[in-house]
């Protein structure tokens, strides 16, 4: 199988970024998101250069575009649904009227956008831990940012629009005036102001809460708990196993485009692809983190037996968008379309916010601050 320089560079970027960077070691949310997106694009691009003549041409374009992500110093990806609320209501509707998803809640889900940004002093493919300028994540609704945090210079910075978040979710959140005296330190959080916490204190708080890890809430020598990480050797085995299945099951085709945007589609049978991947991963089960249980063959009988398609958009050779219609996996899509979209672009602001109030790590996810426990704890 041919493997271009772009593929090798991107694989190195994925493995390095998920192993040692502050973004991945300090936040399970960012670690899992980057790992999932990074490995998916690495696998698809690595297999892209294999296949028929048509696949070779279309696949190499994806290969080069994904490899180009590692050449950037600033990168962001934004995740969201490109669908109308009515489509989500139709897809999620139950047999009875009372089981239907409220339109207001469907509107919240279809308008939410999650954006992750990374900025480095060097191209990302060549970046180490000390090269990263900052990492950030924001959750936005139709009227602006609902919650945001940044990892910069050893601190985690956080702010949230609690009123807007409460309105979006359909229930009121406490105001600063309603805080008990013992929780007055959280007043800046409920007022939507920036707060910060020392990451070393977060590590120690995690250690105290779980009883795991050594100094600074980690394993020996300050490294991440090995029970929760996949070592580089196992990562390589997983990549090799999954890529062999994708090479057999996935086809790439060039669908043309307009205004300088090219569209390439990767297609596969969802059940065959999932079954093939899990069959390859089962011999590696003992090398996976504790608690990472693979679905059984009996479970896979319930997986949709449908052809699925992943759409790649390229502009001037750069990967700008990836989309997948979630409705194709529904038992009865009822004619609805529910595209899940990832957009790539320049990183947002990941600088140190001015005027942030320092909080003790124990208060950072406490009463009156319902978002941080999810964002920082890995929902």
Secondary structure, DSSP 8 states (H G I E B T S, - for coil): ----HHHHHHHHHHHHHHHH-HHHHH-HHHHHHHHHHHHHHHHHHHHHTSSSHHHHHHHHHHHHHHHHHTT-SEEEEEEEEES-HHHHHHHH--SSGGGS--HHHHHHHHH-EEEEEEEESS-GGG--GGGEEEEEEEEEETTEEEEEEEEETTEEEEEE-HHHHHHHHTS----GGG--GGGGGGHHHHTT--EEEEHHHHHHHHHHHH--SSGGGSSGGG---GGG---HHHHHHHHHHHHHHHHHH-EEEEEEEETTEEEEEEEEEHHHHHHHHHHHHHTTGGGS-TT-----HHHHTTS---EEEEEEEEETTEEEEEEEEGGGGSS--TT---EEEEEEE-----S--TT-EE--HHHHTSTT-HHHHHHHHT-
